[in-house]
């Protein structure tokens, strides 16, 4: 069974001098509202099934044995009520909740140079890797039946690009929320004021 991630975005703001995290996701009216469906649904900032990102973020589906960033620290107690309601809606299906600010993500990703990969790889790709250094583009965690003799177990490392899309989307959302109209003028001062809140389901 596959595993998916659910990511919501919050920004820390100070209305009337009080610190509070607000949900800053993009929401859509549901055309099925009034028929038992929710009136509003979230257009997620990130919804890719990337097990390597999962492994770094929260040690979920960590087939490569990558070092976890440790962001699976539970659902935040100070989460916005809209974020909390969405998490609660998933009930027992939700697991391994956590959160991380953009500043924390940048720090961890910036210090991570390689991703560990391991699995059964077709022997043609194994030979190509040994001859040219070209890394495999497909692999699996198990093989069996006719043709399985054409695969062999392999372990290797590659460049980390799993967080590229998520970081780019968070940067764009940060500029929108905090009115940073010129990306080149962004000094990172709001990176600690925007975060993802996430959980998984199988």
Buried (B, 14 or more C-beta within 10 A) or exposed (E): EEBEBBBBBBBBBEEEEEEEBBBBBEEEEEEEEEEEEEEEBBEBBBEEEBBBBBBBBBBBBBBBEBEBBBBBEEBBEEBBEBBBEBBEEBEEEBBBBBBBBBBBBBBBBEEBEEBBBBBBBBEEBBEBBEEEEEBBEEBEEEBEEEEEEEBEEBEBEEEBEBBEBBBEBBBEBBBEBBEBEEEEEBEEEBBEBBBBBBBBBE
